[in-house]
Amino acid sequence: MRKSRKSTCVIALASLIMLGTSIMTLSSCSNSDTTSTSEAKVVITGGKNGYVGDSIQLTAQVFGLDNKEVSWTSSDTGLATVDSTGLVKLVGAGSVKIVATSVANTNVKSSALTINIFSTEGGTKQLEVTSLPSKTSYKVGDAFSLEGIQVTGYSYLNGIRVDNTGVNIELADLTFSIKEGTTLSTTGTITVEITKEGYSKASFKIEVNTKLVEKYLYISKLPTKCEYLIGEDATQEEQSFDPTGIEVREVTYEDGVKKSEIRTTDYDLSVSKGEKFIVEGNHEITVSKDGFDSASFTVMVYTKDMTVYNTIKTLQTAKNFQIEVLNNVGTTRDSYGFHYLRTYTENYYDEIEYQNTYNSETQQIEFTTDKIKSHTGFASYKTGNEYGVLQYGENSIGRLQFMSYVSEGMNSWWERASTLASLFTVFNLNQIPVKTLNSRYVVITVEQVDGDDDMGTKTIANYPLIESFLSYCGWSSSLITIMDRFTVSINDDGQLSMLASFGYYGSTELKVLQIGGASNEAVEKILNGTGFTPTKTVLTEVEDIKNKFKANNYKRFEYGSNGITSTVTDVYNEKYYYSVTSRTGIIQLGTELYNFTGKRNGSTYEVVLGDKIVSDAASVADYMATSNTALPYVYSGLSTIFGGDNDSGRLYTFSEFSSFSTDLEVCYQSFDTSVINNLTEYFGQEVTDARAWFLASYTDANRSPDSLKNVEIWNISFTGSGGSGFVGAYGDFGNGSLDWINSFLESN
């Protein structure tokens, strides 16, 4: 016999799972307090429904005001009272609204938190069969079986179900009118009754025939309306059940052979037309008829509160919170994963990466702060009348120190946030599901796209929120290929969590903590004291590299899949520029410039002059720096990136990127917009992750200018999980020449 058939209405983004009954509200009101911000808000957490005599502890968080005190009010003290601590006592049956108001600015209030209060009198408990036995059709002589049955106990008040989740009841605690294993000897429809002390009884029917007859209901078309809105803003129509559009069919099998399928209107619904929904969550509605296995479908009931949405919106403007990333995906005893703690305030962004530890006794990965792998951040500074942003990091003895200037003329690092760091604001508000259960939970079940590649390209395209999450946590989007589900939730303390579950492989969780009160004592002490002391190490090294390019005497090499190859593509010096790949160039004879080509003559090449292109030229480099038609010298094209002849120019924007640096190789990066624009203009491509990189290789660990071996200038555009772009490789500094061209110049 087939089990009860279930259908689910299509819900945007995901299947949603009921996780609780708490309520959380958030609203923004006008603010007349000149010491507060225009984004001042009050958030109530801890709300839920209850019975007369219950106590509910509410808490309130104040955003945008220094004074965090609130006062509490109840819309009807005959139903519920609330004291100065937010403790609500339920004293009468009905519906009451609780509001928290800022003491500092009475115009700043929370939205009303509705609490439904039920009387302890007149309530009933009822048994309901929420899942029929696997077998409800039998032949004479078969043994009766309860396998697969599920019975749930619900509480009702005035005909309204109080707890939508109910309580699952063990079979051993129930009494059935037919015992398990009883041999069925008579044909016909038999009603099996279920009883338990304190509950009204439930029942289900079985059919016994000389043949095995299976009869079940099938929902061929769902109702037109499968989503319902409740709450103070909802109309009666929005919260009243409407089955219009549903189509039900009766299907009959005999000994496994289908005998009939007919459309029917002769059935009962577990929820009556016009009945109001009062509890959020997924509501299962059963379609039943005597003699047939029932079918069911699910509707979603939600509020307009949209707390998940509003909380994330608040985070995008609050500028004061912590984010913790806890990872144990694919961890082993040799590789314990990572653990980030990121602090965002108006004045600085701070990031600490910790090494996870392995507990041999529990055989679990533990997130501890015992071992710091790296510590870096960005801070706003002011020197005289000059504002700017600097980067700091941890030195070899664990102290924070100045690393480099990142941007000048900015009042706050937050103004440069989009180009300084991957922020929590990568979560686009349009990606946040607003129809979340209790406005506090949403579960996205990841459905893999058939035929997708190893990177999960097609699957990740369906989940932009998850793609942003993976990117922020440092993962490739390919991890969606092993992801089970993605959960967004807000706990009773107002903390937001995003959890990606990868089944057997582990999980990654992102927590938002200390909203409105985040800080780092070490950073605060430095910023409030003497500040970071700038060093010239990175600046001096970048200056040395700039001067190597300024000398206009070097070669450009090919950059292959494994790095720089020995193949020369271009040769640069003061007297000529030559493209090895195209065998053309520009050469200076006296004060005149000519086009020339390289003509092969035996084992070498010889210069073949072309048209004179300009007279009275100071040098090939000067001409190429101002020409719109000739290829520019690298230094001419990148001079503004390195700062030109101004030592304090854009050189200050470069900082050493430790993740790519060794004793003999150092990677420099800049987040400055002007640097990015100059780099993209030179390479003719777009950099979407807003950073400029170049890698210098040395022959000795002291990184002296004479030991500079080669330089790679990177313009990399990151989109999704992949990267593409251009890499220019330069070397042979001081030896940018070719013998056969030199011989031509000497003879002329």
N, C-alpha and C positions, 0 to 999 in steps of 0.2 A: 504494500500500500504506500502511495506517495505521501510525503510529508506536506504540511501546510505550505502553500505557495505564497511567496512574498514578492512584492514589487516595491521599488523605491522611486519617488519623484526625483527628477534631475535637479540637483542643487549646485549653484555656481561654485566652481573651483574644487569642490571636494565632497566626500561623505562626511557628515558631521556627527559627532558622538556626544551624547549627554554625559557631562562630567560632574554636574553639581547643580545646586539651586541658589547659590549666592548671587547677589546683585551688586553692581558697582556703578556709580553715576559720576558724570563729569560735566561741568558746564563752564562757560566763560561769561563774566558779567563786566559791565563798564566799571572803570576804576578811576576814582577821583583822587586817590592818594598819590601825591607827587613823588613819594619815595618808592613807589612800586612800579611795575611794568604794565604795559597795556595787555600783557598776556596772563595776568593774574588769574588763578583758578583755585577752586577747592574740590578735592576728590574724596568721596566717602567710600570706604571699603568695609567688608565684613557683614553686609546686609543679607538677610534671608527671611523666609516666612516662618511662622511659629504658632504655638498654641497659647491660649490664655494661661498665664503663670510663668511662661518662659522669660528668660533674660537674654538679650543679644548685645554683644559688645561691638560697637562701631568705632572706627578710627577715621581721622580726617587728615589729609595732606594738603598743605598750602604751597602753591607755586607762585613765584613772582613777587612775593612779599617777604621782608625780613622777619616780621612778626608772624609766627606760625600758630598763634592761639586762635581758637574758634569758639563760638557759642552754638548751642544746639536748641532746636525747637521742634515740637510735635504739632501736627495739624489738629489733633484731637487727643487731649490728655485723658479723656474718658476711655480711650482705647489703648494708648501707650504713653508712657512718660519717658523722658530722656534727661539724664543729669549732665553735669559739666564735663564729665569724662567720656560721654558718648554711650553710656550704658542705657539700653532701652529695656523697659519692663512692660510686658504685654498684659494689659489688665481687662480688655474687653474684646469681643469678637467683632471683626470688621476689617476695613482697609484704612491705613494711616500713612501719612507722608512725613518723613524726617528730613530736615534741612540743616546743614552746617554753614555758619556765616563767619567770615573773617572778623576778628575783633578790631584789627587795624583799619579795615575798610569795609564797612557794612554793605557796600554795593557788590562786594565779591562774595557770591554764595555758590554752594553746590546745587546741582539740579535735585529735585525732590526724590528721595529714596522711598519707594512704596513697599510697605510690609503688610502682607495679608495675614490676619490673625484669625485662627480657627478656635471655636469653642471645644472644650473637652467633653461636652455633653452632646448626646444624640449622634455620636459618630458610630460608624459600623466598620467591621472588617470583613472582607469578602475574598473568597478563593476564586481565582480565575485560571483556566487552562491556557497558558501562553504558548505552549507548543504541544500539539497532539502527539500521541505515540506514533512511532514509525509505521505501525500496522494497525489499521482500523477496519479492514475487510478480511474476512476469514472464510474458510471452508469448514463444513461440519467435521469435527474431530480434531481441529487445530487447537493448540494451547494458547490461551490468552497471554498477551505480553504488554508490559508497561514501558518497554524500552523506548527511549526518546521523549517521553512525556516531561513537561516542565510545568509546575504549578507555582503561581505567584500570589502572595497575599497583599491586598491593597487596602488602604484606609479611605473611607468616604465620609464626607460631612455635607449634609443637605443635598445629597446626590452628586457631589463634586469630588472627584478623586484628588486627594491631598498630595500624595507622593507618587509622582509619575513613574519612578523607578521600581517601587514595590520591594517586596522581600521574597527571594526565592526560598521555597520550603522543601526540605528533604523528604523523599518518598517515605522514609521510615517514620516520619511524624504525621503521615496521612493515613486515612482508612478508606479503602476502595470496596465498593459493593461486590466486585468480582475480584478474587485473589489472583495474584500472578501465578501462571502455570495451570489455571483451571481449564479442563477440556470442554470445548464448546460443542453442545450436542443438539441444539435446536436452531432452526433458521429464523431469520427476521431481524428487525432492528432492536438492539439491546442498549439501554441507557446505563452507563456506568457512573455511579454517584461517588463524589469525593467529599469527605468530611474531616474537620479538625475543630477541636474545642475552641470556642471564642470567635469562630469565623462562620459566615453563612456558607452553605455548601455550593460546590460546583459540580458539573457533570459533562460528559461527552458521550457520543453514541458510536457503536460499532455495528457492522453488518455481517451476518452469518448466512451463507448461501451454499447450495450444492456445488456451485462453481465459484471461483475467486473473482468477485466483482469489485472493481475499483471505481469509485465515483468521487470526483472532486470538482471544486470550483476553480475557474481560471479567470484572472483579470486581464482581459485583452486590451483594455484602454483605461488609463488612469484618469482621475478627475481633472478637470481643467485647472482647478485651484489646489495647489499642494503646499503653499506657504501661507502662514497666518501671522499677523502682527498683534501683539498684546501690549498692555501698558496704558498709561494715562493719555497718550496721544492717539490711541487706536479707536476707530469707530466700531460700532456693533457689527457692521458688515465685515470688517477686516478680521475680527476675532471669532466669527461664527462659522462653524463647519458647513461646507457646501459640497455635496457629492456630485453635482452636475457634471456630466461628461463621462462618468464611469461606465464601462461596459463589462459585464460578467457573463461567462459561459459555463455551462454544465458539460463535463466530459466524462464518459463512461467507458471502462475497459472490462472485458471478460476474459479471464485466463490470459492476460497480456495482450489481447487483441482489441484495438479501439473499435467501439460499436457506434458511438454517437458523440456529436458536439453541437450543442444548441445554445443560442443566446437566451438569457433569462433575466427577468426583473423580479423574480420570486426569491428574495434573499433578505437577510437582516444585516445591518451594520452595527458595530459595537459603539459607534458614536452617532447620535441622531442628527439629522439635518437641523441647523440652527443652534446647536449646542455650542456654548462659548468655551474657548480654551483659556485657561488661567495660569497654566504652568508652562514655562519654556522647555524646549527640548524637541527630540524626535518622538512623535506620537505614532504608535502602530495601531492601525484601524483594521479590524477583522471583518471579513465578509463571510457569512455562515448560512447554512441551510441544513435542515435535518436530513441525514442520510448521505451527506457529502462532506468530504474533507474541506475545511475552511481555507480561504486565501486571505492575504493581508497586504496592505501597502502602508507607506510611511509618509506623514506630512511633517513639516518643520514649523515650529512655533518660536518666534523670536521677538525681541523688543527693539525699539529705535535707539536704545542707549548707546550702542556702538563703542563700548569702552575700549576694546582693543584698538580700534581705529583712532579714537581720541587720545589714548595714552601715547601712541606712537607719534601722533601729531604734536602733542605736548613736548615729547622728547626732542623733536626737531627744532624747537624754539627755546627749550628750557636752558640749554647750554650748561647743565650741571648734573651729571650722572656718571655712574660707572657701568662698564660692560665687562662681563667675565665670560670667557670662552673656555669650556671644559671639553677636552677631546680624549677619547680612548678608542678611536677607530683603528682597527688593524694593529693594535699595540701588542708587543711581545715582551719577553724579559730583556731583550736587547734594545728595544726601541719603545719607550714609554709614552710617546705622543707629546702633546704640548698643552699648555695652559696659559692663556693670556688674561691679563687684567688691564683694562684700558680706562683711564679717567679723563673725563671731559669737563672742563670748566671754562668760564669766560676768558681766563688768562692763559691757560695752557692745556695741552693734550699730552698725556703721559701713558706710556705703554711698557709693561713689564711682561716678559715671557719666562715662564717657569718650566722646569723639567719635571714631568710626572714621576712618581715612584711606584715600585711594584712591591706589594705586600705578599711575601712568600707564604704566610700562614693562611690568608684568605684567598690567595691567588687572584687578587683583583688589583687593577690600576687605581691609585689614589692620587687625588689632586692636592698637592701640598705646595707651600711657598718656601721650602727648604733650600732649593737651588735655583738661582736666577740665571737664565741663559743669556738674556739681553735686557737692557733698559735704555729706552730712548724716548724722545718727545720733542714737542715744539712749544715755545712760550713767547708771549708778547713782551716787548721791552720798550723803554723810553729813555733816551739820552738827550738831555736838554729839551729841545723842541722836536727831536726826531723820534718817530714811532717806527717800529718794525717787528719782525718775527725772526726768531733764531731757533736753531736746532741744538739740542743738548743730548748727551749720552753718558754712559757709565765707563769710567776708566778702569785700568787694570787692578786697582785696589778697591774698586767698588764705590767710588764717589762720582756723583754727577758733575759734569763739566761742560763748558761751552764747546760746541763742535763747529758751527758755522752760522753765518747769517743766511736766512732763507729768502726773506723779502723785506724791502724797506718801504716806508710810507704807509704801513698798515697799522691801524689802531689796535687790532685784535687778531690773534691767530685764527679766530673763528671766521673772520672775513676771508681768510685764505684756505678755509677747511677743504673746499672741493679739490684743491691742488696740493694740499699738504698731507692728507691722510685719507684712508678709506673710512668713512664715517657711518654711523648708524643710520644716517639719513639716506643711505643707498636704498632703504626700503621705501619705495614709492607708495604714497598713500593710496593710489589707485589700485595697488596690488593687495591691499589689506582687505580680507573678507569682512564685511560689516555685519552679515547675518550670522553672528557667532552665538553659540549657546550661552545663555545667561550674560551675553555680551562680554564674556571673559574667556571663552575657550573656542578654539577651532582646530579640528584635526583634518589634515589633508592626506588622504590615502593616495600614494603615488602609483599610477597605473602606467606600466612600461609600454611604449609604442612598439608594436610588432615590427620586426625587421630593422630596428634601430642599430646604429653603429656602436662601437665600443666606448665612445665618448658620450653616449646618451644624447646626441644632438637633437633628435626629434622629441625625445621625452622632456628634456629640460626646457624646450621652447613652450611647453604647456604650463610651466610652473615658474614664472618670473620671480615670484617671491623667494622660492627655494634657491634659484640661481643667485640672487643677491645674497642670500644667507651663506651659501657655500663660498662665494667670492670673499665675503667679509671675514669668514673664519679661516681663510687661507687654503681652501680646497678647490680642486678642479671640479667643474660641473659634471665630470664623468661619474662622480660618486652617486649620482642619482640612479645609476644602473643597479645599485645594490640597496637603495633606500626603500624602507617599508612605508614609513609615514612621517609626517611633519606636523608638529603640534605647537600652536601658539596659545599661551595661557597667562592669566594674571592671578597671582595668589592673594591671600587675604591681607598681605602687607603692601599691596600695590606694586609688587615687583613683577616684571614681565619676563617670560621665559619662552625661548624658541628651541625646540628639541627635534633633532633629526635622528631617527632610529634606523640603523643599518642592519637590523637582525643579528645574526651570528657575529657580524664584524664589529659591533659596538655602537656607539652613539656620539654625537656632538651636541652640546647644549650651549646656548647663548643666554646669559642672564643680565637683566638691567637692574642695577642696585642703586641705592642711595640717591634716588631721584630728588634733586633739589639740595643735596647735601654732600656731594662727592668732593674729595680732596685727597692730596698726597702730602703727608707731613714733610717729607724730604724736599719736595719741590717748593712747597709753601715757604719753608725756612730759607731757601736760597733766594726766592723772588722777593721776600720781605726783608732780606738782609743785604749783603753786598752784591748780590746778583751773580751771574755767571761771568767768569773772567775769560774774554776772548783769547784764543791762541791763533798763531799765524801758520801753523803747520800745513793745513790743507790749502790755504790761500797761497803760500809760497810754492807748493808743488804745482798748483794750477798755473801760477805765474811762470814757472820754468817751462811748462808745456806750451803756454802761449808764446813764449819767446822762441821756442823751437819752430813753431809754425810761422812766426813773424819773419824768421830768417829766409823764408821762401826757398828752401833747399832740402827737398825730401822727395820721396816716391809714394805713390799709392799702390796698394796690392789688392789682389782678389781676396774676397772673404768667402770661404766655402762652408760646407755643412759642419766641418770639424774645426773651423777657425781660419786664421790667416794662412794663405798659401804663399809660395815664393814667387808666384807670377806677378810681374810688374804690369800695371795697367796704365799708369800715368807718371810722368817725370816732371818735377817742378824745380826751377831755379831762377835767378834774377835775369838770365839772358834768354831763356826759352821755356816754353811749356810744350810737352809732346805726349800725345795719346798713343800708347803702344797698340791698343786694340784697333784704333781707326787709322793709324799711321799718318796722322795729321797733327799740325801744331802751329805755334806762333814763335817767331825768332826775331831777335833784335840785332841789327847791323848798324853800328854807329848810333844815330838818333832816330832810325827808321825801323818800323816793324813790318814783317812780311809773314804771309801764310807760307807754310812749307809742308811737303810730304816726305816720307821716308821710302826711297826706292831701293829694292834689294839689289845688291851687287856682289855676287858670289856668296861669301859667308857672312857678309855684313850688309849695312844699309848706307846709302848716301843721301844727302840733303838735296831736294829739288825745290828751289824757290818758286813761290807763286806770286800773287799780286801783292804790291805794297799796300798796307792797310792804314798806316798812319805815320806821320812825320813828327819829329821833335818829341818823341816819347821818352819819359824818364826811365821807364823799365817795362818789361812785359807784365809784371805784377800790377803796376799802376794802371796800365791800360785795361787789364782784365778785371780790375776791381770796379771800374766805372763803365765798362762796356755792357750793353744789354744783349749783345749777340754772341760774345765769346764766353767760353766756360770760365767761371771765376776761380781764382786761386782759393785753396781751402782757407788760408788765413784771411784773405779778403772777405770771403763769404761768412766766416765764423768770427770775425774780429769783434763784432758787437756782443757775441756770446761770451767771449773771453774778457771783454771789457776794453778792447782796443788799447790805447796808450794810457788809459785811466786805470791806475792800479786798483782803485776802489770800486770800479764799475761792477760788472756782473760776476767778477771773480768771487765776490762775497757770497754769491748764491749757491756755490758748489760746496757740497759736503761729502765726506767719505762714506761710502755705502759698505758697511762692514761685512754684510752677508756675501759679497762677491770679492772681497779683498784678502790678499795674502801678503807675505813679506815682499814678494817680487811682482805682485800685481795689485793695483789699487783701482777701485771703481769709484768714480765721482758722479754725483747726481745733483740736479737742481730742480726745484719745483717752481722757479720764478716764471711768471707768464711771459715776460719779454724774452727770456732765454728760449722758452718753448717756441714762441713765434718765430724767432730767428732760425732756430734749428729746422723747423718744419718748412720755412721758406727756402732754406738752402737745399734741403733734400726733396722738396716738392711733395711731401706727404704729411698726413695728419697724425698727430700724437694724441690719442684719446684718453690715456691715463695720466696725462699732464705731468710728465717728468722727462728730463734730459739726462742721458747717461753717456759717459765716455770712460774707457778702460785703458790705463797706461801700464805697460809692462817694462820692467827694469832688469838689468843684468846683475845688480847687487842690491842687497836688502836695505842699504842706506838711502836708496832712491835719489842718488845724485843726478843732476841734469845730464852729465856725460854718459850715464848708464841707461838713459831712456832708450829702449829698444824699439817699441812701436806703440801706436795709439789707435784705439778703435773708437769711432764716434757712432753712437747708436741712436737711431730714430725708430722706436718700436711702438707699434699701435696694438694695444691689447683689446680684443673684443671677445667676450665670453671666456672660454677656457683656453683659447689659442692666441698666439701672437704673430705678427707679421710686420715687415718694415724694411729698413735699409741699414746696413752696417758699412761704414767707410773705414778701411784699414790703411794706416800710414806708418812709414818707417824709413830707415836709412837716412836719418836726419844728418844734414851736413854733406850728404853724398847724393844729391838729386841730380845726377848727370849721366850722359851716355857718351862714350868715347868718340863715336863717329860724328856726333853733332859737335862735340868739343873740337875735333880736328877741323871741321868745316869753319868754325868761328875763328880758329887760329890762323887758317889760310886766307881769311877774308878780313 
